Each structure stands twice: as C-alpha cells, then as structure tokens.
C-alpha cells in the first residue's frame, strides 16, 4: 500500500521545517519495511515540542563555555615523538560565543615550527547526548577533526576522537583533556597514538591565559 503523506496542523510549532522534523517521530517502520502513519494527539505534540525546546535552550554548561569569550595568549609546547624535545610557540586566540551562547568559536593565529599558523575551533555541549563536542580546523591540513567527551568529577573534560592523515588514512585514536582553572586560565593536553600500535604519547600542551 502506497504511503500517503499526511500534513498535520503544526503552524504553531515554530516553522514548517521544524514541524517536518517533528513529524518524522510518527512514521515508525513495520517489519515489512513500510511506514505506518500514526496521527499524534495534541498532547503528544505538546510533549515532543516541549522536549525539543528544552534541548535547544542553552544551559549552565553553555554559560560556562561562553565565559571563554575574549582575547587569549596560548603558550604551547609540541612534541614530535615520544620523549622527544618540546617545541615552544606562542599563539594569540580570539574567542566569542555564537548562536545565542550555544557554542564557543575560537580563532587562533601564530607560528609553529617556523611557519605561520591559523586555526579555528568550535566547542559546544549537546544536551541530548549529554556530552561536549569539538570541531578543529587549521592551516596545516585540509581535514576537520571531531571529538567528543564528558566532564569528570574533578572538572576535567576528556575528549576522544579519530585522527586521519596521510600516515593513517583509516584513522587512529587520539584524546585530549581540558581544565578550566577559573575564567582567566585554561590548560590543555593532547595525546596521539603511534601508528600501528595502541601506545599513546603526549603531543601538545597549552596554557591559555586571558589578556586583560
């Protein structure tokens, strides 16, 4: 039996696109692979709408992220190999809250290994998954690096993700830890994994201090 599209009166549910997203919750698949239409009750629509709105509203964690807005100096140390010497560099970072305080946008600029360097990061907190999410891009590659994680009891945020580059095009695990030492000092450590092994090593530390 061919599925007929059913349009419900959702004019009060913000906009048509959001209403379409809402309606997808009411097209479960039966065992034969055909969609069955179940008309939601007004109460069900209100409950789902309330859940969407609550998930979309910034909370205390987003407020904490937004406090990172401003001008920063990054003192970085990079390690090219396990136990190798650290290469120091200094970066300037400009951070601002975007989309109503839901995300923190950071633009970084400086020099590393004798070359000019620029990077952009976007950090947020997903209230549905209950996890932090981070996107990183820079002028030394054409990739976007994604990671996600949670905050532990000591206030450290542990991120993990997959690093993809020419050495490991299928990817390898990496992780990082961020500490917020108040509104004017953040610390960061990143650990990479040696290709073909499960052994990780420290590849970068950052001490970020707010410019006053």
C-alpha positions in Angstrom: 0.0 0.0 0.0 1.5 3.3 -1.0 2.2 5.7 1.8 0.2 8.9 1.6 1.8 12.0 3.2 -0.3 13.4 6.0 0.1 17.0 7.0 -1.0 18.0 10.5 -1.7 21.4 11.7 1.7 22.4 13.1 1.6 26.1 12.3 2.2 26.9 16.0 5.3 24.7 16.1 7.8 27.4 15.1 8.1 26.8 11.3 7.4 24.3 8.6 11.0 22.8 8.6 10.8 22.2 12.3 7.4 20.8 12.0 8.6 18.4 9.4 11.4 17.3 11.8 8.7 16.8 14.4 6.6 14.6 12.2 9.4 12.1 11.5 8.8 10.9 15.0 5.5 9.5 13.9 6.5 7.3 10.9 7.8 4.0 12.6 8.8 1.2 10.2 6.9 -2.1 10.4 8.6 -5.4 9.8 7.8 -5.3 6.1 9.8 -2.1 5.7 6.7 0.0 5.0 6.0 3.1 7.0 2.8 3.2 9.0 1.2 6.5 9.8 0.1 7.2 13.3 -1.5 10.6 13.9 -0.2 12.1 17.2 -2.6 13.5 19.7 -2.4 17.2 20.6 -0.9 16.2 24.0 1.8 14.2 22.3 2.7 17.1 20.0 2.9 19.4 23.0 5.2 17.0 24.9 7.5 16.5 22.0 7.6 20.2 21.3 8.5 20.9 24.9 11.3 18.3 24.7 12.7 20.0 21.5 12.6 23.4 23.1 14.2 22.3 26.3 17.0 20.6 24.4 17.6 23.7 22.3 17.8 26.1 25.2 21.3 26.9 26.4 22.0 25.9 30.0 24.6 26.4 32.7 27.3 24.5 30.8 26.8 26.8 27.8 27.1 29.8 30.1 30.4 28.4 31.4 31.6 27.9 27.8 30.6 31.4 26.9 32.8 32.8 29.7 35.8 31.8 27.5 35.0 34.6 25.1 37.7 37.3 24.9 41.4 37.6 23.9 43.9 34.9 25.0 47.6 34.1 24.7 48.4 30.4 24.2 51.8 29.1 25.4 52.1 25.8 23.5 54.7 23.0 23.6 54.6 20.4 20.8 56.3 17.0 20.8 57.0 15.3 17.5 57.9 11.9 19.1 57.6 10.1 22.4 60.1 11.5 24.8 61.4 14.0 22.2 62.2 17.6 22.8 59.3 20.1 23.1 59.0 22.9 20.6 57.6 26.0 22.2 55.5 28.6 20.5 53.1 31.4 21.3 49.7 31.9 19.8 47.0 34.6 20.0 43.4 33.5 20.3 40.2 35.4 19.9 37.1 33.7 21.2 33.4 34.6 21.0 30.1 33.0 21.9 27.9 32.3 18.8 24.3 31.3 18.2 22.9 32.7 21.3 25.6 31.4 23.6 25.2 27.8 22.4 28.8 27.4 21.0 32.2 29.0 21.5 34.1 30.0 18.4 37.9 30.4 18.7 40.3 31.7 16.1 44.0 31.1 16.7 47.0 32.7 15.0 50.7 32.4 15.5 53.8 30.5 14.4 54.8 26.9 14.8 57.9 25.1 13.6 58.9 28.3 11.8 55.7 28.6 9.8 52.6 30.9 10.2 49.7 29.0 11.6 46.0 29.7 11.8 43.3 27.5 13.4 39.6 27.6 14.1 37.7 25.6 16.8 34.0 25.3 17.7 33.1 23.8 21.0 29.6 23.1 22.3 27.6 20.9 24.6 24.9 18.6 23.3 22.1 18.4 25.9 20.6 15.3 24.2 23.8 13.2 24.2 25.0 15.0 27.4 28.5 15.4 26.0 30.9 18.1 24.9 31.7 18.3 21.2 34.6 19.9 19.4 35.5 20.7 15.8 39.0 21.8 14.9 40.4 23.0 11.5 43.8 24.6 10.8 46.1 25.8 8.0 48.4 22.8 8.2 45.8 20.3 6.8 42.6 20.1 4.8 40.7 18.0 7.4 38.2 18.7 10.1 38.9 16.9 13.3 35.9 16.0 15.5 36.0 14.8 19.1 33.6 14.5 21.9 33.7 13.8 25.6 32.4 14.4 29.2 33.5 16.2 32.3 34.7 14.1 35.2 34.2 14.7 38.9 37.4 16.8 39.1 36.2 19.2 36.4 38.4 17.9 33.6 36.8 17.5 30.2 38.1 14.3 28.5 37.6 14.3 24.7 38.3 11.5 22.3 38.2 11.1 18.5 39.8 9.7 15.4 42.8 11.3 13.7 43.0 10.8 9.9 46.1 11.9 8.0 48.5 10.6 5.3 50.2 8.3 7.8 46.9 6.6 8.8 44.2 7.3 6.2 42.0 4.8 8.1 42.4 6.8 11.3 43.9 6.3 14.7 42.5 7.2 18.1 43.5 10.4 19.9 42.4 12.1 23.1 42.7 15.4 24.9 42.0 16.8 28.3 40.9 20.4 29.1 41.0 22.0 32.5 39.2 25.3 33.3 41.3 26.9 36.0 38.9 29.8 36.5 37.8 32.4 34.0 41.3 33.5 33.1 43.4 30.3 32.8 42.7 27.2 30.8 45.0 24.2 30.3 45.0 21.6 27.6 46.9 18.3 26.9 46.6 16.2 23.7 47.7 12.6 23.3 48.2 10.9 20.0 48.6 7.2 19.2 51.6 5.7 17.4 50.6 4.3 14.0 50.1 0.6 14.1 50.1 0.4 17.9 47.9 1.2 20.9 50.7 3.2 22.6 49.9 6.9 23.1 52.2 9.8 23.8 51.9 13.4 24.7 51.9 15.6 21.6 50.9 19.0 22.9 50.3 21.1 26.0 48.6 24.5 26.0 48.5 27.1 28.8 45.9 29.7 27.8 45.9 33.0 29.7 43.4 35.7 29.2 44.7 39.1 28.1 43.5 41.9 30.5 
